[in-house]
C-alpha cells in the first residue's frame, strides 16, 4: 500500500478505470456474442442490426485503448466477411 498521497490517489483512479474498462469490455463481448448468434441463426436482417452495434462497440473500444486497433480491424473484417457470406 502506498504511503504518498499522490500514489494513493493513483491507486484509487486505477481501480476505478479498471472497473470501467471491464464493464465496457464485457458489454462489447456481449454484442459480439449477439452478432455471432444472429449469423448462426441465418437471419440476415437481425445479423445486419447486430453487425452495426458490434462494430460500433469495437470501434469505441479501440479508440479508448481497451483493445488494440489491429485487433479491432481484424474482428471487424471477420464480421464483414461472415455477413457478406450470408447475403450470397
Residue pairs with C-beta under 8 A, 6 or more apart in sequence:
1 11
2 8
2 10
2 11
21 64
21 66
24 60
24 61
24 64
24 66
25 61
25 66
25 67
27 57
28 54
28 57
28 58
28 61
28 66
28 67
31 50
31 53
31 54
31 57
32 54
32 57
32 58
32 75
34 50
34 53
34 54
35 47
35 50
35 51
35 53
35 54
35 79
37 50
38 46
38 47
38 49
38 50
38 51
39 47
39 82
39 83
39 86
41 47
42 86
44 86
44 87
47 83
47 86
48 83
51 79
51 80
51 83
54 79
55 76
55 79
58 67
58 72
58 75
58 76
59 72
59 76
61 67
61 72
62 68
62 69
62 71
62 72
62 73
